[in-house]
Amino acid sequence: MTLEQLRIFLAVAERGHMTRAAEALHLTQSAVSAAVSALERRHGVRLFDRIGRGIALTEEGRGFVASARAVLAQAEAAELLLADLAQRPRGRLRLRASQTAASHWLPARLAALRRRHPEVEIALAIGNTAEAARAVEEGAADLGFVEGPLPASDLRRQVVARDELVLAVGLDHPAASGAIRGQDYRRWAWALREAGSGTRAEVEAHFAGLGLTVADLQVALELPSNEAALAAAAEGGCATMLSRRAVGPAPEARGLALRRVDWAPRPERAFAVLSHPRRRRTRAVEALLGIIEEMRETGD
């Protein structure tokens, strides 16, 4: 069994398709198929069922996924340790960030890291707050960047920025102008981010401050992205509440009216970086954290 075979196995398992796995790994389909077949023959087990053009994990394959991920995580940790011995930031920096942080706050900091330390390879995956925390906990990510509160955890959490949530509606929505009361929320159709996202947790906390729960409202849509929620507001007549950073400049050009909350305590939240207290920080990790602190001090 080789690390390359494990990488190929996981790519196929995650995508459920040989061709898409080959494209993601920049390999030929025949090379991917051969690696999976070799792994199966070597250990006398069938990991996938081939059904027509489709492919699905067998029960044995599903049981092997977690072990394969753990082995690769350990191998990557060993590679990072060796790279770190070179006394300069280099190697692979694995990051998992929730959507708003990944799209609207983190890019400038990663660009600064790349300019300063071009030998650092940055691997950024996007997931909600719960997914980012789990990746750091399991060792699949060196750092996580999140917007929401965490369940009970041993992870180290450091606040690195502040964010504000705003109400976004279409230009012809009743809330686009005029006074708003918390009880008006009951009359509107809502497009909310999915459960597990930092935005959803903060929005629910805002509702609770008004004596409301999600069950009290007309939730028309639960969506997995900020852009989808904004489109539902601009074109679908829904109200949504998102990070002011996610809306971007010139909301009117997108058919949106923004309202900063002044009818209740303003919903604000923290962007935080998560790290594992029992894992060694590489020089690449320290370099990124240093850049984040520098940009925080300068207000960037």
C-alpha positions in Angstrom: 0.0 0.0 0.0 1.4 3.4 -1.0 0.4 6.9 0.0 -0.4 7.6 -3.6 -2.9 4.7 -3.7 -4.5 6.1 -0.5 -4.8 9.6 -2.1 -6.4 8.1 -5.2 -8.8 5.9 -3.2 -10.0 8.9 -1.2 -10.4 11.1 -4.3 -12.6 8.4 -5.9 -14.5 7.8 -2.6 -15.2 11.6 -2.2 -16.3 12.1 -5.8 -18.0 8.8 -6.5 -16.5 8.9 -10.0 -13.3 7.7 -11.6 -13.1 10.4 -14.2 -13.7 13.3 -11.9 -11.1 11.9 -9.4 -8.6 11.6 -12.2 -9.3 15.2 -13.3 -8.8 16.5 -9.7 -5.5 14.6 -9.3 -4.3 15.5 -12.8 -4.0 11.8 -13.7 -5.4 9.6 -16.5 -8.5 7.6 -15.7 -6.6 4.4 -16.4 -4.0 5.3 -13.8 -6.7 5.9 -11.2 -8.5 2.7 -12.1 -5.2 0.7 -11.9 -4.3 2.1 -8.5 -7.7 1.2 -7.0 -7.5 -2.2 -8.6 -4.0 -2.8 -7.3 -5.1 -1.8 -3.8 -8.0 -4.2 -3.9 -5.9 -7.1 -5.2 -3.1 -6.6 -2.8 -5.4 -6.9 0.2 -8.1 -9.1 -1.2 -11.0 -6.8 -0.6 -13.5 -5.0 -2.8 -13.6 -1.3 -2.0 -16.0 -0.2 -4.7 -19.0 -1.6 -6.5 -19.0 -0.9 -10.3 -22.6 -0.3 -11.4 -22.7 0.6 -15.1 -20.7 3.8 -15.4 -21.2 4.5 -11.8 -19.1 3.6 -8.8 -20.1 3.3 -5.1 -18.2 2.4 -1.9 -18.8 -1.0 -0.5 -19.3 -1.5 3.2 -15.6 -2.4 3.5 -14.7 0.7 1.5 -16.8 3.0 3.7 -15.0 1.5 6.8 -11.6 2.2 5.2 -12.2 5.9 4.5 -11.5 7.2 8.0 -8.3 5.1 8.3 -7.0 6.3 4.9 -7.6 9.9 5.9 -5.8 9.4 9.2 -2.8 7.9 7.5 -2.5 10.7 5.0 -2.9 13.3 7.7 0.0 11.7 9.6 2.1 11.6 6.5 1.4 15.3 5.8 2.3 16.2 9.3 5.6 14.4 8.9 6.3 16.3 5.7 5.5 19.6 7.3 7.8 18.8 10.2 10.7 18.1 7.8 10.0 21.2 5.9 9.9 23.2 9.1 13.4 22.0 10.0 14.7 24.2 7.1 14.4 27.3 9.4 12.1 29.2 7.1 8.4 29.0 6.3 7.8 26.5 3.6 5.8 23.3 2.9 2.1 22.9 2.8 -0.3 25.0 4.9 -3.7 23.4 5.2 -6.5 25.7 6.0 -10.3 25.3 6.5 -12.4 28.4 6.6 -16.1 29.2 6.8 -17.5 30.9 3.8 -17.6 34.5 4.7 -14.1 34.4 6.2 -12.8 32.5 3.2 -14.3 34.8 0.6 -14.1 38.3 2.2 -11.5 38.4 4.9 -8.8 35.7 4.4 -7.7 36.3 0.8 -5.8 39.5 1.5 -3.9 37.8 4.3 -3.1 34.8 2.1 -1.9 37.0 -0.6 0.5 38.8 1.8 1.8 35.4 3.0 2.4 34.3 -0.6 4.3 37.5 -1.4 6.5 37.2 1.7 7.0 33.4 1.6 6.5 32.1 -1.9 7.7 28.6 -0.9 4.6 28.0 1.3 2.0 26.0 -0.6 -1.5 27.1 0.5 -4.4 24.6 0.5 -7.7 26.3 1.4 -10.9 24.4 1.7 -14.3 26.0 2.5 -16.8 24.6 4.9 -19.1 25.9 7.6 -18.0 26.6 11.2 -18.7 23.0 12.4 -16.8 21.5 9.4 -13.8 23.8 10.0 -13.6 22.9 13.7 -13.8 19.2 12.9 -11.0 19.5 10.4 -8.7 21.1 12.9 -9.7 18.6 15.6 -9.0 15.6 13.3 -5.7 17.0 12.0 -7.0 17.5 8.4 -6.3 21.3 8.8 -3.5 23.2 10.5 -5.8 26.2 11.2 -9.5 26.9 10.9 -11.1 30.3 10.4 -14.7 30.6 11.7 -17.4 33.1 12.3 -19.7 31.2 14.7 -19.7 29.9 18.3 -18.2 26.4 18.8 -19.5 23.5 20.7 -17.5 22.2 23.7 -14.0 21.6 22.4 -10.4 21.6 23.4 -9.4 23.7 20.4 -7.6 27.0 20.9 -9.8 29.9 19.7 -8.3 33.4 19.1 -10.4 36.3 17.9 -8.7 38.1 14.9 -11.4 40.4 13.5 -14.9 41.7 14.0 -17.9 41.5 11.7 -21.4 42.9 11.6 -24.6 41.3 10.2 -27.0 43.5 8.2 -30.5 42.9 6.9 -30.6 42.6 3.1 -33.8 42.9 1.1 -34.9 43.7 -2.4 -35.4 47.4 -3.3 -39.2 47.0 -3.4 -39.4 45.0 -0.1 -41.4 46.7 2.7 -38.2 46.7 4.9 -36.2 48.6 2.3 -37.1 51.9 4.0 -39.0 53.1 7.0 -39.1 52.0 10.6 -38.7 48.3 11.4 -39.8 46.5 14.5 -38.7 43.1 15.5 -42.2 41.7 15.2 -42.2 42.7 11.5 -40.0 39.7 11.0 -43.0 37.4 11.3 -44.6 38.9 8.2 -41.6 38.4 5.8 -40.4 35.4 3.9 -36.8 34.6 4.9 -33.8 33.1 3.1 -31.4 31.8 5.8 -28.0 30.2 5.7 -27.9 26.5 6.5 -27.7 25.1 10.0 -24.1 24.7 11.2 -22.9 27.9 9.6 -21.6 30.7 11.7 -24.0 33.2 10.0 -27.0 31.0 10.9 -25.9 30.8 14.6 -25.5 34.5 14.9 -28.8 35.2 13.1 -30.6 32.8 15.5 -29.1 34.6 18.4 -30.3 37.9 17.0 -33.8 36.5 16.6 -33.7 35.2 20.2 -32.9 38.7 21.4 -36.2 39.8 19.9 -38.1 36.9 21.5 -38.3 34.9 18.3 -37.1 31.5 17.0 -36.8 30.3 13.5 -40.0 28.3 14.0 -41.9 31.7 14.5 -40.8 32.9 11.0 -41.7 32.1 7.4 -38.5 30.4 6.3 -38.8 30.0 2.5 -35.3 28.9 1.8 -32.3 27.5 3.7 -29.2 28.0 1.5 -25.6 26.9 1.5 -24.0 30.1 0.3 -24.1 33.9 0.9 -24.5 34.5 -2.8 -27.6 32.3 -3.0 -29.2 34.1 0.0 -28.5 37.5 -1.6 -30.0 36.4 -4.9 -33.1 35.2 -3.0 -33.3 38.7 -1.4 -32.8 40.6 -4.7 -35.0 38.5 -6.9 -37.2 36.3 -4.7 -38.7 38.8 -2.3 -37.1 37.3 0.7 -35.3 38.9 3.6 -31.9 37.7 4.7 -29.3 38.6 7.2 -25.6 38.3 6.3 -22.2 39.7 6.9 -21.8 43.3 5.7 -18.6 42.1 4.1 -20.5 39.5 2.0 -22.7 42.0 0.4 -19.9 44.1 -1.0 -19.9 47.6 -2.4 -22.8 49.2 -4.3 -25.6 46.9 -3.1 -28.2 49.0 -5.1 -26.6 47.8 -8.3 -27.4 44.3 -7.3 -31.0 45.1 -6.5 -30.5 45.2 -2.8 -31.3 47.5 0.1 -29.2 47.1 3.3 -30.4 48.0 6.7 -28.1 48.2 9.7 -29.9 47.1 12.7 -31.0 50.0 14.9 -34.3 48.4 16.2 -32.4 45.9 18.4 -28.9 45.4 19.7 -26.7 45.4 16.6 -25.7 41.8 15.7 -21.9 41.6 15.7 -19.6 38.6 15.8 -16.0 37.7 15.8 -13.9 36.0 13.2 -11.6 33.6 15.0 -8.7 31.3 14.2 -8.8 27.8 15.6 -5.7 25.7 16.3 -5.1 22.4 18.1 -3.3 23.0 21.4 -1.5 19.7 21.3 -0.1 20.0 17.7 3.1 21.7 17.0 2.8 25.0 15.0 4.9 25.0 11.9 6.8 28.1 10.7 4.2 28.5 7.9 1.5 28.6 10.5 3.4 31.1 12.6 4.1 33.3 9.5 0.4 33.5 8.7 -0.6 34.3 12.2 2.0 37.0 12.3 0.6 38.6 9.1 -2.9 38.4 10.5 -1.7 40.3 13.6 0.2 42.9 11.6 -2.9 43.6 9.4 -5.1 43.8 12.4 -2.9 46.4 14.0 -2.9 48.5 10.8 -6.7 48.2 10.5 -6.5 46.3 7.1 
